[in-house]
Amino acid sequence: MKKRTLRRHIVFRYCAERVVTYPVKKSSFILFIVSSGLAKPRNLERMRLKTSHLKEPKHKELVSCVGWTTADELYSCSDDHHIMKWNLLTSETTQVVKLPDDIYPIDLHWFPKNIGGKKQSQAESFVLTSSDGKFHLISKIGRVEKSVEAHCGAVLAGRWNYEGTALVTVGEDGQIKIWSKSGMLRSTLAQQGTPVYSVAWGPDSEKVLYTSGKQLIIKPLQPNAKVLQWKAHDGVILKLDWNSVNDLILSAGEDCKYKVWDSYGRLLYSSQPHDYPITSVAWAPDGELFAVGSFHTLRLCDKTGWSYALEKPNTGSIFNIAWSIDGTQIAGACGNGHVIFAHVVEQRWEWKNFEITLTKRRTMEVRNVINDAVDLLEFRDRVIKASLNYGHLVVSTSLQCYVFSTKNWNTPLIFDLREGTVSLILQAERHFLLIDGGGIYLYSYEGRLISSPKFPGMRTDVLNAQTVSLSNDTLAIKDKADEKVIYLFEALSGKPLGDGKPLIHKTEITEIALDQKGITNERKIVFIDKNRDLYITSVKRFGKEQKIIKIGTMAHTLAWNDTSNILCGLQDTRFTVWYYPNTVYVDKDLLPKTLYEKDASEYSKNPQIVRFVGNQVTIRRADGSLIHLNISPYPAILHEYVSSSKWEDAVRLCRFVKDQTMWACLAAMAVANKDMTTAEIAYASIGDIDKVQYINSIKELPSKESRMAHILLFSGNIQDAEMLLLQAGLIYQAIQVNISLYNWDRALELAVKHKTHVDTVLGYRQKFLEDFGKKETNKRFLQYAEGLEVDWDKIKAKIEMEIAKERERAAATPAVRASVTVQR
């Protein structure tokens, strides 16, 4: 422990590469640690399995399958024809039933207990497949409710779908059959020429994944739907699993490898060959981990494939692995008659200078790496989930939730949970989110329930950190039923945001993230779609269709900064930081100048961003090692100055740093906040002279409304600018805006509607056509041009009169400010 702590201090010293001082005011100085942008020393995430089994096996023959009823109760089946019940709380093992001598069990699967938060009447039964070609529906007390002739030869696997409405079985005869929950045959889905060793339902229960020799096949239940098939291994595939949360597929075969695939059949990870065939694989319920079993081998892996821990128990081959409902422990069916249990321990959470480790099932160790202070946190029940962020540690056990402040570890706030198995904890600065099998609950850090959002067809069992995002005022949830849809809720009330309509994209969305700072009206959400394009849009939607703008391509992971609205992501082989993503709504041409990019090929294939705290981005490589990358602290300081309207300080900071990226960010921020004086300085510094000239023309406009409208035009908001002018009664100015943008039809429409300046529109249109040597073909313009002669002297007089009126109006307004800055 001492060595590890010492290494951590070295990392901290290594990060402090150079120190500079920057004068903010004459009387004060700020101290900065400036990063060189180099990757820091790497350390591997630690997590391991604590295994245990009885000295003498309870079964006399090999154990073929195991299944959990609760987080502390397990059933096991063996070739000795016994079904045993294991109680982990009392360490008792009892025989449930002895099966007939001609029944050799092969696979076991419990009927799903919780569906949409509702308890099912059949939750106390399981399906057992056997070598005699039958499957058996058996109650919890061991009574065989029904036996069904299903296949010629052994029934090799059976699985309930997630709703509990259908059962799929596969056998040595190569058939895949779908049954009702009462055991009535619905259909024979497919017929293979080889035995089918394993089967799994898709997350939506509309597809079935099964093995066929070396091939994996995804077959939809609809008769004419496209079948997806690919060669997955060099040997016969023995086991597979498909997770409903992350939508990833596991496969294991006689080629001694295990592999991770996405649902399109693309390979994400392939292990090195083991010494023996892989006989079992299983996803953890939340999709973050999976377990692999082989001869004398039990391995714990991250969802991306790399291995956390390798155990070598004396068990023979592990034929079947089952995760407990809460995802904290594993049971394995062993070839020597043992049932092996393994608890996941030494999970670790980090935030700033705090490092927290789950040392035992009910104990956490908190270490402050600055002063080496250590605190032990003891819990009454086993820890299921934890999250450390924003100065708080939130821990859920099987019965309670604990909320610790990093300022005081001695007095946590404790409240009882509605349902024990929490599957996800998300934190924001002011509150946190708990998701369990029964619903979504938003709590304050004082333990008060704030809201419980709901939407039609909500399934909490398939939600994870990529499909749910939380900020101080907004909650976003991606719909699993229609993956193009994002539901947006007010955090405090739990009601749908704005007009209640969800955000709908043109293609399926894979990951979403809300920014964390700023006011509600400016809240932004970014998301990655199936094509790996990165988009940004506003969450405030009141009937008006919001712009969804693409800001990146080939993106596969992203994260918002915790203290300012800075976004980082990995695009193909580039690490990119968007210092001010809102630039796309202000001046799209400026966006490339506000980015920081770095080659990311050194991070290997499929790296993931773990967190973005302060100036440090933590990236996990495909081999599990962590890279700590520092970015410049100055953009975050610039964000802070702008949010406090300290424009002079912001300009002085940019002058000190002398970086074009900083000036580009300041230019966009100034335009977004309608401070055109600062915008003029910033644009001049990056050499955008045309925009400086346009800003100067805005400053010369007589009225506040005209200036506001032209600032909106500057940002490309043409409709908003026109609406503002019309509401202010500046009809000519609205017409002139459309003429300047060559929106001729709209200019004529406004002139006709308000019965003014029709001749002005026709005159400018005529001049435009003459300049290009064209003749009028637009029927509307031809209609209004009949009998109307364009007199430029009259037009100029009318224009001068309109400008004079506007000046008089501006002079008469008492609130006209001398400054050009127009506050929002």
Helices and strands as residue ranges (DSSP letters): H 2-15, E 18-25, E 28-34, E 43-44, E 48-52, E 63-70, E 73-78, E 82-87, E 92-98, E 105-110, E 114-115, E 118-119, E 125-130, E 134-139, E 144-149, E 155-160, E 166-171, E 175-180, E 185-191, E 199-201, E 207-212, E 215-220, E 228-231, E 237-242, E 249-253, E 258-261, E 267-270, E 280-283, E 289-294, E 297-302, E 307-311, E 318-323, E 329-334, E 339-345, E 348-351, E 354-360, E 363-368, E 373-378, E 383-389, E 392-397, E 400-405, E 408-416, E 422-427, E 431-436, E 439-444, E 449-451, G 460-462, E 468-470, E 474-478, E 485-490, E 503-504, E 509-514, G 520-522, E 524-529, E 534-538, E 549-552, E 555-560, E 567-571, E 574-578, H 583-586, G 588-594, E 595-599, G 601-603, E 608-613, E 616-620, E 625-630, H 634-643, H 647-657, H 660-672, H 676-685, H 689-699, H 704-714, H 718-727, H 731-740, H 744-754, H 758-771, H 779-785, H 792-812
